[in-house]
Amino acid sequence: MTDKQSKNNLANERTDLAENRTEWAEDRTIMANERTFAGWMRTGLAAVGIGLGFNALFGKLEPFWVPKAIASIFMIIGIFIFWVAQRNGCAVQGRLNCHHATPVKPTNMRIISGLMGTGAVTLIVAIWMMDFRS
């Protein structure tokens, strides 16, 4: 093998290794995006839980609408967080290509956040329909 062939082989090996590292980095980024999405969803659920807890603890305050309004604000914040989570998560997934990892489909992210948002809206309606004054 000539010196030139040896250098070409070495260059090709380095190029292959660099491409593998890039693919692995992209897969790690996809997985990090999914963890971030899950973190945002937990934060949204925490906001909804704070709203429910506030209403449960202070539901008998006067005027009657104050605890409901405060609980609703927290739940609306949770809904907003769900929406931002799916928007950002889907945007990142759209920019990346998976190589060895199997990412969560953007449609599933939208379904999950949509269901969480629908559940929060249902809780808001239920809170406003409940009568704590008795």
C-alpha positions in Angstrom: 0.0 0.0 0.0 1.4 3.4 -0.9 1.6 6.3 1.4 -1.1 8.1 -0.5 -3.5 5.2 -0.3 -2.8 4.9 3.4 -3.6 8.6 3.9 -6.8 8.2 1.9 -7.9 5.2 4.0 -7.2 7.2 7.2 -9.2 10.2 5.9 -12.1 7.9 4.9 -12.1 6.3 8.4 -12.1 9.7 10.1 -15.0 10.8 7.9 -17.0 7.7 8.7 -16.3 8.2 12.4 -17.4 11.9 12.2 -20.6 10.9 10.4 -21.4 8.3 13.1 -20.7 10.9 15.9 -23.1 13.3 14.1 -25.8 10.7 13.8 -25.4 9.7 17.5 -25.6 13.4 18.5 -28.8 13.9 16.5 -30.3 10.8 18.1 -29.3 12.1 21.6 -30.9 15.4 20.7 -34.1 13.7 19.7 -34.2 11.9 23.1 -33.4 15.1 24.9 -36.3 16.7 23.1 -38.7 14.0 24.3 -37.5 14.4 27.9 -38.0 18.1 27.6 -41.5 17.5 26.2 -42.2 15.2 29.2 -40.9 17.9 31.6 -43.2 20.6 30.1 -46.1 18.2 30.4 -45.3 17.6 34.1 -45.1 21.3 34.6 -48.5 21.8 33.0 -50.0 19.1 35.1 -48.5 20.7 38.2 -50.2 24.0 37.2 -53.6 22.2 36.8 -53.0 20.4 40.1 -52.3 23.7 41.9 -55.5 25.1 40.5 -57.5 22.1 41.7 -55.8 22.2 45.1 -56.4 25.9 45.5 -60.1 25.4 44.7 -60.3 22.5 47.1 -58.7 24.4 50.0 -60.3 27.8 49.4 -63.6 26.9 47.7 -65.7 28.5 50.5 -64.1 31.9 50.2 -66.3 34.9 49.5 -67.1 36.1 47.0 -67.6 32.6 45.7 -66.1 33.3 42.3 -62.6 34.3 43.6 -61.3 30.8 44.3 -62.8 29.5 41.0 -61.2 32.3 39.1 -57.8 31.7 40.7 -58.1 28.0 40.1 -59.1 28.7 36.5 -56.1 30.9 35.9 -53.7 28.2 37.0 -55.5 25.7 34.8 -55.3 28.0 31.8 -51.6 28.4 32.5 -51.4 24.6 32.4 -53.2 24.5 29.1 -50.8 27.1 27.7 -47.9 25.0 28.8 -49.3 21.9 27.1 -49.7 23.9 23.9 -46.2 25.3 24.0 -44.8 21.9 24.8 -46.3 20.3 21.7 -45.4 23.2 19.5 -41.8 23.3 20.5 -41.5 19.5 20.7 -42.9 19.0 17.2 -40.8 21.8 15.8 -37.6 20.1 17.0 -38.7 16.7 15.8 -39.4 18.2 12.4 -35.8 19.6 12.1 -34.0 16.4 13.1 -33.5 13.0 11.4 -33.4 9.9 13.5 -30.8 7.3 12.7 -30.8 4.6 15.4 -33.5 6.0 17.8 -37.2 5.7 17.4 -38.7 9.1 18.2 -42.2 9.9 19.5 -44.2 11.0 16.5 -45.2 14.6 16.4 -48.8 13.5 16.0 -48.6 11.6 19.3 -47.2 14.8 21.0 -50.2 16.7 19.7 -52.7 14.1 20.8 -51.1 13.9 24.3 -51.1 17.7 24.8 -54.6 18.0 23.3 -56.0 15.4 25.7 -54.3 17.1 28.6 -55.7 20.4 27.6 -59.2 19.0 27.1 -59.0 17.5 30.5 -58.0 20.8 32.0 -60.9 22.6 30.2 -63.3 20.0 31.6 -62.0 20.6 35.1 -62.5 24.3 34.7 -66.1 23.8 33.6 -66.7 21.4 36.5 -65.3 23.8 39.0 -67.6 26.6 37.8 -70.6 24.2 37.9 -69.9 23.2 41.5 -71.7 25.0 44.3 -69.4 25.4 47.4 -71.7 27.9 49.1 -73.9 25.4 50.9 
